[in-house]
Amino acid sequence: MEKVLATSESNRTRLIGLIVAFVLVTAILPYLLVWAATPEGYHYMWNSYNPPDADTYLAKMRLGWFGEWQFKLLHTPERQTGTYLNLFYLALGHGARWLNLSLPAVFHGARIVSALVLLYALWWLSGLVTSSSSARVWGVWFALAGGGVGWAALWLRPLPVDLSVPESYGFLSILVNPHFPAAQALLIVVLGGLVRWLHDRDAALGIWPVVLALGLVALGVIQPFAVATVGLAWGLWLMGWLFGQHRIRWQTLAVLVLIGSIGLLYPLYGVMVIRQDPILSAWNAQNLTPSPPWWSWVLGYAVVLPFMVVGLDRLRKQDHPLGWMLLAWIVVTLIGIASPLGIQRRFSLGLSIPVGMLAGVGWEQVLSRCSSWRIGLRGAMIVLTLATPLVMILVGTRQPQYADLFYISDREVAAARSLLALGPDHVILSSPVRGEALPWLSGQRVVVGHPMETVAY
């Protein structure tokens, strides 16, 4: 028996190691391939995924590189006083200056670090969901890959979400920027941590309140709207917890209210300054991210949805506290993407995590009942769930619509460096295409640079 357990543990470690290696290698590979294809006389911009948005993140880092802690829109010509928003990227810019590294190097370094943090958080969460080694591994994999079939429906418009909404998936978020995976890891901490605290410690005060408070504050700094997701999920789960006649001390509820109030401070500050600043108000009015239609979401999770239902039923029968939290997470996310707000899509952050964790439990249940077909079913599932990540890796190397944004000539680089040496607070007139990158290359504002961050674009 000990030998069997040791073998199982060894296989689990090997599988997790393969997943981590796959994620890290493929998170870097598309960028290296495009860099290797750089034409003579040109520089690669290290922005293989959605260059317009990547350029805005790097522009925020350039402000930090200049020593700023106040955010200003560099993609619009108006002079601004600055506000304490986007501190995550401003801090990365400070780090680039201190370390004497290029902005893209720090950006991608932070992306890989965030990926490792997310992978660890997923493994921790899967251990809370199930004690089955196999279900844990599958849960982590489903949370990363998502299980969509958008690759089989490339002709549809809009594209299914597994090809167009990276923040909803673990692996795709890792491909595009550092703040998506970092925010997903923090969601895991503050949602899974609440269940761990109340269930395992019987609501006794300990280290968890501090962890939850710090995690919620960090989440508010990185993705302020996600604090609303946490608050609603906490409230929904607590109602279910109390309805199940579980005991919660008034002291615990008071601490939770205090934690939530602290977590709300920074997002409320952001709402206030955006409303008071005419430039930021104009930017916010056109910074719209509506949700794709419902069928796009179904296709984006089609492979794992049936197993999610099986897994949810399994955890319901066990009255598993984290199972109810995962359900609350999904319900709150669906409410957010269906809400009459201009940022519907942003509420989908990390949706693959609760869906994937529940699907891992359900998939293991199905496999246990199909022992004679187990190897074939596992192989088929790996192929199906690998399809979207592989398509997205290919997309990162072949995007004709962004050909003018991937590379910049040596002469343009020299001109941008000359402008950078002037110091900040100048305005550049350029083509809209080049105006997307000039703010971070030169540190100057541009007349026209980004559809959302240029006021009255």
C-alpha positions as CSV (number, residue, x, y, z in Angstrom):
1,M,0.0,0.0,0.0
2,E,2.8,2.4,0.9
3,K,4.4,1.6,-2.5
4,V,1.2,2.5,-4.3
5,L,0.8,5.8,-2.4
6,A,4.5,6.7,-3.1
7,T,3.9,6.0,-6.8
8,S,0.8,8.1,-6.9
9,E,2.6,11.0,-5.2
10,S,5.5,10.7,-7.7
11,N,3.1,10.8,-10.6
12,R,1.2,13.8,-9.2
13,T,4.5,15.7,-8.8
14,R,5.6,14.8,-12.3
15,L,2.3,15.9,-13.8
16,I,2.3,19.2,-11.9
17,G,5.9,19.7,-13.0
18,L,4.9,19.2,-16.6
19,I,2.0,21.7,-16.3
20,V,4.3,24.3,-14.8
21,A,7.0,23.7,-17.4
22,F,4.4,23.9,-20.2
23,V,2.9,27.2,-18.9
24,L,6.3,28.9,-18.4
25,V,7.8,27.8,-21.7
26,T,4.8,28.6,-23.8
27,A,4.3,32.0,-22.0
28,I,7.7,33.0,-23.3
29,L,7.8,31.1,-26.6
30,P,5.6,33.4,-28.8
31,Y,7.6,36.4,-27.9
32,L,10.9,34.7,-28.7
33,L,9.6,33.5,-32.0
34,V,8.5,37.0,-33.1
35,W,11.8,38.5,-31.8
36,A,13.8,35.9,-33.8
37,A,11.9,37.1,-37.0
38,T,12.8,40.7,-36.5
39,P,13.8,42.2,-39.9
40,E,17.2,43.8,-40.3
41,G,17.2,47.4,-39.3
42,Y,14.3,47.0,-36.9
43,H,13.6,46.5,-33.2
44,Y,11.0,44.2,-31.8
45,M,8.6,45.9,-29.4
46,W,7.9,42.8,-27.2
47,N,4.2,43.2,-27.6
48,S,2.9,40.1,-29.3
49,Y,-0.6,40.1,-27.7
50,N,-2.8,43.1,-28.2
51,P,0.0,45.7,-28.8
52,P,-2.3,48.8,-28.3
53,D,-3.0,47.7,-24.7
54,A,0.5,46.5,-24.0
55,D,1.8,50.0,-25.0
56,T,-0.5,51.6,-22.5
57,Y,0.9,49.4,-19.7
58,L,4.4,50.3,-20.7
59,A,3.5,54.0,-20.8
60,K,2.4,53.8,-17.2
61,M,5.7,52.1,-16.4
62,R,7.5,55.0,-18.1
63,L,5.9,57.4,-15.7
64,G,7.3,55.3,-12.8
65,W,10.7,55.2,-14.6
66,F,10.6,59.0,-14.4
67,G,10.1,58.8,-10.7
68,E,6.3,59.5,-10.7
69,W,3.8,58.0,-8.4
70,Q,0.9,59.9,-9.9
71,F,-0.8,58.5,-13.1
72,K,-1.3,60.7,-16.1
73,L,-2.6,59.7,-19.6
74,L,0.3,59.9,-22.0
75,H,-1.8,58.9,-25.0
76,T,-3.6,62.2,-25.0
77,P,-2.2,65.8,-25.4
78,E,-4.0,67.5,-22.5
79,R,-2.0,68.6,-19.5
80,Q,-3.0,66.8,-16.3
81,T,-2.4,67.1,-12.6
82,G,-2.1,63.3,-11.9
83,T,-3.8,60.9,-9.6
84,Y,-2.7,57.9,-7.6
85,L,-4.1,55.3,-10.0
86,N,-2.4,52.3,-11.8
87,L,0.1,52.0,-8.9
88,F,1.0,48.4,-10.0
89,Y,2.5,49.6,-13.3
90,L,4.0,52.7,-11.8
91,A,5.8,50.5,-9.3
92,L,7.1,48.3,-12.1
93,G,8.5,51.4,-13.8
94,H,10.3,52.4,-10.6
95,G,11.7,48.9,-10.5
96,A,13.0,49.2,-14.0
97,R,14.8,52.4,-13.1
98,W,16.3,51.0,-9.9
99,L,17.4,47.7,-11.7
100,N,18.6,49.6,-14.8
101,L,16.5,47.3,-17.0
102,S,14.3,48.0,-20.0
103,L,10.6,48.4,-19.5
104,P,9.7,45.3,-21.6
105,A,12.2,43.2,-19.6
106,V,10.6,44.2,-16.3
107,F,7.1,43.8,-17.8
108,H,7.7,40.3,-18.9
109,G,9.7,39.4,-15.8
110,A,6.6,40.5,-13.7
111,R,4.4,38.4,-16.0
112,I,6.5,35.2,-15.3
113,V,6.5,35.9,-11.6
114,S,2.8,36.5,-11.6
115,A,2.4,33.2,-13.5
116,L,4.3,31.3,-10.8
117,V,2.3,32.9,-8.0
118,L,-1.0,32.0,-9.8
119,L,0.2,28.4,-10.4
120,Y,1.0,28.0,-6.7
121,A,-2.4,29.6,-5.7
122,L,-4.2,27.2,-8.0
123,W,-2.5,24.2,-6.5
124,W,-3.3,25.4,-3.0
125,L,-6.9,26.0,-3.9
126,S,-7.2,22.6,-5.6
127,G,-6.0,21.0,-2.3
128,L,-8.8,22.7,-0.4
129,V,-11.4,21.4,-3.0
130,T,-10.4,17.8,-3.1
131,S,-8.0,15.2,-1.5
132,S,-7.8,13.2,-4.7
133,S,-4.5,13.7,-6.4
134,S,-5.9,13.2,-9.8
135,A,-8.8,15.6,-9.3
136,R,-6.3,18.2,-8.0
137,V,-4.2,18.0,-11.1
138,W,-7.2,18.1,-13.5
139,G,-8.7,21.0,-11.5
140,V,-5.5,23.0,-12.0
141,W,-5.3,22.2,-15.7
142,F,-8.9,23.1,-16.4
143,A,-8.5,26.4,-14.5
144,L,-5.6,27.2,-16.7
145,A,-6.8,25.9,-20.1
146,G,-10.5,26.7,-19.7
147,G,-11.9,24.0,-22.0
148,G,-13.4,26.1,-24.8
149,V,-14.0,25.2,-28.4
150,G,-13.4,28.6,-30.0
151,W,-10.7,27.0,-32.1
152,A,-13.5,25.1,-34.0
153,A,-15.5,28.3,-34.6
154,L,-13.0,30.8,-35.9
155,W,-15.5,32.2,-38.4
156,L,-17.9,33.4,-35.7
157,R,-18.0,37.1,-34.8
158,P,-17.4,38.1,-32.2
159,L,-14.9,35.3,-31.5
160,P,-15.7,33.0,-28.7
161,V,-14.4,34.2,-25.4
162,D,-11.6,31.6,-25.1
163,L,-10.0,33.4,-28.0
164,S,-10.9,37.0,-27.1
165,V,-11.2,37.5,-23.3
166,P,-7.9,36.5,-21.8
167,E,-8.7,37.7,-18.3
168,S,-11.3,34.9,-18.0
169,Y,-8.7,32.1,-18.3
170,G,-5.5,31.3,-16.3
171,F,-3.2,30.5,-19.2
172,L,-4.4,33.2,-21.6
173,S,-4.0,35.8,-18.9
174,I,-0.4,34.7,-18.3
175,L,0.3,35.2,-22.0
176,V,-0.8,38.8,-22.2
177,N,0.2,40.8,-19.1
178,P,1.3,40.5,-15.4
179,H,-1.8,42.1,-13.7
180,F,-4.3,39.5,-14.9
181,P,-2.6,36.5,-13.3
182,A,-1.7,38.5,-10.2
183,A,-5.3,39.6,-9.7
184,Q,-6.5,36.0,-10.2
185,A,-4.1,34.7,-7.6
186,L,-5.4,37.4,-5.2
187,L,-9.0,36.4,-5.9
188,I,-8.0,32.8,-4.9
189,V,-6.5,34.0,-1.7
190,V,-9.4,36.2,-0.6
191,L,-12.2,33.8,-1.6
192,G,-10.5,30.5,-0.6
193,G,-9.0,32.1,2.4
194,L,-12.3,33.1,3.9
195,V,-13.5,29.5,3.7
196,R,-10.3,28.2,5.2
197,W,-10.5,30.7,8.0
198,L,-14.1,30.1,9.0
199,H,-14.2,26.4,8.4
200,D,-10.8,25.3,9.9
201,R,-10.3,27.7,12.7
202,D,-14.0,28.0,13.8
203,A,-13.8,31.8,13.2
204,A,-11.0,32.2,15.7
205,L,-8.9,35.3,15.1
206,G,-5.5,34.4,13.7
207,I,-3.3,35.2,10.7
208,W,-6.2,34.8,8.2
209,P,-7.8,38.2,8.8
210,V,-4.5,39.9,8.1
211,V,-4.0,37.9,4.9
212,L,-7.5,38.6,3.7
213,A,-7.1,42.4,4.4
214,L,-3.8,42.6,2.7
215,G,-5.0,40.5,-0.2
216,L,-8.1,42.6,-0.7
217,V,-6.1,45.8,-0.6
218,A,-3.7,44.5,-3.2
219,L,-6.5,43.3,-5.4
220,G,-8.1,46.7,-5.2
221,V,-4.8,48.3,-6.3
222,I,-4.4,45.9,-9.2
223,Q,-8.0,45.4,-10.4
224,P,-10.3,47.7,-8.4
225,F,-13.6,46.4,-9.8
226,A,-12.7,42.9,-8.6
227,V,-13.3,44.0,-5.0
228,A,-17.0,44.1,-5.9
229,T,-16.8,40.5,-7.0
230,V,-15.2,39.5,-3.7
231,G,-17.8,41.4,-1.6
232,L,-20.8,39.9,-3.4
233,A,-19.3,36.4,-3.3
234,W,-18.5,36.7,0.4
235,G,-22.0,37.9,1.1
236,L,-23.7,35.2,-1.0
237,W,-21.5,32.5,0.6
238,L,-22.1,33.8,4.1
239,M,-25.9,33.7,3.6
240,G,-25.6,30.1,2.5
241,W,-23.3,29.3,5.4
242,L,-25.8,30.8,7.9
243,F,-28.8,29.2,6.2
244,G,-27.0,25.8,6.7
245,Q,-27.1,26.6,10.4
246,H,-23.4,27.0,10.8
247,R,-22.3,29.3,13.6
248,I,-20.5,32.6,13.0
249,R,-19.4,34.8,15.8
250,W,-20.4,38.5,15.8
251,Q,-16.7,39.2,16.3
252,T,-16.0,37.4,13.1
253,L,-18.6,39.4,11.2
254,A,-17.3,42.6,12.6
255,V,-13.8,41.7,11.4
256,L,-15.1,40.9,7.9
257,V,-16.9,44.2,7.7
258,L,-13.7,46.0,8.7
259,I,-11.7,44.0,6.1
260,G,-14.3,44.8,3.4
261,S,-14.3,48.5,4.4
262,I,-10.5,48.7,4.2
263,G,-10.6,46.9,0.8
264,L,-13.1,49.4,-0.6
265,L,-11.1,52.5,0.2
266,Y,-8.8,52.5,-2.9
267,P,-11.6,51.6,-5.4
268,L,-13.8,54.4,-3.9
269,Y,-10.8,56.8,-4.3
270,G,-10.5,55.8,-7.9
271,V,-14.2,56.4,-8.6
272,M,-14.0,59.8,-6.9
273,V,-11.0,61.1,-8.7
274,I,-12.2,59.9,-12.1
275,R,-15.5,61.7,-11.6
276,Q,-13.8,64.9,-10.5
277,D,-11.1,65.0,-13.2
278,P,-12.5,66.1,-16.6
279,I,-9.8,64.3,-18.6
280,L,-10.2,61.0,-16.7
281,S,-14.0,61.3,-16.9
282,A,-13.7,61.7,-20.7
283,W,-11.4,58.7,-20.8
284,N,-13.6,56.6,-18.6
285,A,-16.7,57.4,-20.8
286,Q,-15.0,55.7,-23.8
287,N,-13.2,53.0,-21.9
288,L,-16.0,50.5,-22.5
289,T,-15.6,46.7,-22.4
290,P,-19.0,45.1,-23.0
291,S,-19.6,41.4,-22.6
292,P,-19.7,39.1,-25.6
293,P,-23.1,37.4,-26.2
294,W,-24.2,34.4,-24.1
295,W,-23.4,31.8,-26.8
296,S,-19.8,33.0,-26.8
297,W,-19.4,32.1,-23.1
298,V,-21.0,28.7,-23.7
299,L,-18.5,27.9,-26.4
300,G,-15.7,29.3,-24.3
301,Y,-16.3,26.6,-21.6
302,A,-18.1,23.9,-23.6
303,V,-15.8,21.0,-22.8
304,V,-15.8,21.4,-19.1
305,L,-19.3,22.7,-18.3
306,P,-20.9,19.2,-18.0
307,F,-18.2,18.1,-15.6
308,M,-18.5,21.3,-13.6
309,V,-22.2,20.3,-13.0
310,V,-21.1,16.8,-11.9
311,G,-18.4,18.2,-9.6
312,L,-20.8,20.7,-8.1
313,D,-23.3,18.0,-7.3
314,R,-20.6,15.9,-5.8
315,L,-19.5,18.7,-3.5
316,R,-23.1,19.6,-2.7
317,K,-23.7,16.1,-1.4
318,Q,-20.6,16.4,0.8
319,D,-21.8,19.9,2.0
320,H,-18.3,21.1,1.0
321,P,-17.9,24.7,2.1
322,L,-15.5,25.6,-0.7
323,G,-17.8,24.0,-3.2
324,W,-20.4,26.6,-2.2
325,M,-17.8,29.4,-2.5
326,L,-16.9,28.3,-6.0
327,L,-20.6,28.4,-6.9
328,A,-20.9,31.9,-5.4
329,W,-17.9,33.0,-7.4
330,I,-19.5,31.7,-10.7
331,V,-23.0,33.3,-9.9
332,V,-21.5,36.7,-9.0
333,T,-19.4,36.6,-12.2
334,L,-22.4,35.9,-14.3
335,I,-24.3,38.7,-12.6
336,G,-21.4,41.0,-13.4
337,I,-21.1,40.2,-17.1
338,A,-24.9,40.6,-17.4
339,S,-25.1,43.9,-15.5
340,P,-26.0,47.1,-17.3
341,L,-22.4,48.5,-16.9
342,G,-19.9,49.5,-19.5
343,I,-17.2,47.2,-18.0
344,Q,-19.2,44.0,-18.1
345,R,-16.4,41.9,-19.5
346,R,-14.0,42.9,-16.7
347,F,-16.2,41.1,-14.2
348,S,-15.2,37.8,-15.9
349,L,-11.8,37.9,-14.3
350,G,-10.7,34.4,-13.4
351,L,-13.9,32.7,-14.3
352,S,-12.1,29.6,-15.4
353,I,-10.8,29.0,-11.8
354,P,-14.1,28.1,-10.1
355,V,-15.4,26.4,-13.3
356,G,-12.1,24.4,-13.6
357,M,-11.9,23.4,-10.0
358,L,-15.5,22.0,-10.0
359,A,-14.9,20.4,-13.4
360,G,-11.8,18.6,-12.0
361,V,-13.9,16.9,-9.4
362,G,-16.6,16.0,-11.9
363,W,-14.2,14.7,-14.5
364,E,-12.5,12.4,-11.9
365,Q,-16.0,11.1,-11.0
366,V,-16.7,10.3,-14.6
367,L,-13.3,8.6,-15.0
368,S,-13.9,6.4,-11.9
369,R,-17.0,5.0,-13.5
370,C,-15.3,4.3,-16.9
371,S,-12.2,2.4,-15.8
372,S,-11.9,0.5,-19.1
373,W,-11.9,3.7,-21.1
374,R,-9.9,5.8,-18.7
375,I,-6.7,6.1,-20.8
376,G,-8.5,7.0,-24.0
377,L,-10.8,9.5,-22.2
378,R,-7.8,11.2,-20.6
379,G,-6.0,11.5,-23.9
380,A,-9.1,12.9,-25.6
381,M,-9.5,15.5,-22.8
382,I,-5.9,16.6,-23.1
383,V,-6.2,17.1,-26.8
384,L,-9.5,19.0,-26.5
385,T,-8.3,21.3,-23.8
386,L,-4.9,21.9,-25.4
387,A,-6.4,23.2,-28.6
388,T,-7.2,26.7,-27.4
389,P,-3.8,27.4,-25.7
390,L,-2.0,26.1,-28.8
391,V,-4.1,28.3,-31.1
392,M,-3.4,31.3,-28.9
393,I,0.3,30.6,-29.0
394,L,0.1,30.6,-32.8
395,V,-1.9,33.8,-32.7
396,G,0.9,35.5,-30.8
397,T,3.3,34.9,-33.7
398,R,0.9,35.7,-36.6
399,Q,-1.2,38.8,-36.4
400,P,-1.1,40.7,-39.7
401,Q,-3.3,43.5,-38.4
402,Y,-0.5,44.3,-35.9
403,A,2.4,44.0,-38.3
404,D,3.2,47.8,-38.0
405,L,3.1,47.6,-34.2
406,F,5.4,44.6,-33.7
407,Y,8.6,46.3,-35.0
408,I,10.0,49.8,-35.1
409,S,12.9,50.9,-37.3
410,D,16.3,51.7,-35.8
411,R,15.9,55.3,-36.9
412,E,12.6,55.7,-35.0
413,V,14.2,54.1,-31.9
414,A,17.1,56.7,-32.1
415,A,14.5,59.5,-32.5
416,A,12.5,58.2,-29.5
417,R,15.6,58.0,-27.4
418,S,16.5,61.6,-28.2
419,L,13.0,62.7,-27.1
420,L,13.3,60.6,-23.9
421,A,16.5,62.5,-23.1
422,L,14.5,65.8,-23.1
423,G,12.6,64.8,-20.0
424,P,8.8,64.6,-19.7
425,D,6.0,67.1,-20.5
426,H,6.3,67.5,-24.2
427,V,3.7,66.7,-26.9
428,I,4.3,64.7,-30.1
429,L,2.3,64.8,-33.3
430,S,2.6,61.5,-35.1
431,S,0.6,58.9,-37.0
432,P,-1.9,57.0,-34.7
433,V,0.0,53.8,-35.4
434,R,3.2,55.1,-34.0
435,G,1.5,57.2,-31.4
436,E,0.6,54.0,-29.5
437,A,4.2,53.2,-28.7
438,L,5.8,56.7,-28.5
439,P,4.5,57.5,-25.0
440,W,6.6,54.7,-23.5
441,L,9.5,54.9,-25.9
442,S,9.9,58.7,-25.5
443,G,8.1,59.4,-22.2
444,Q,6.1,62.2,-24.0
445,R,2.4,62.7,-24.5
446,V,1.0,62.3,-28.0
447,V,-1.9,63.9,-29.9
448,V,-3.4,60.7,-31.0
449,G,-2.3,57.3,-29.6
450,H,-5.0,54.9,-28.3
451,P,-8.7,54.5,-29.0
452,M,-9.6,54.5,-25.3
453,E,-6.8,56.6,-23.7
454,T,-6.8,59.5,-26.2
455,V,-9.5,61.8,-25.1
456,A,-12.1,62.3,-27.9
457,Y,-10.2,59.9,-30.0
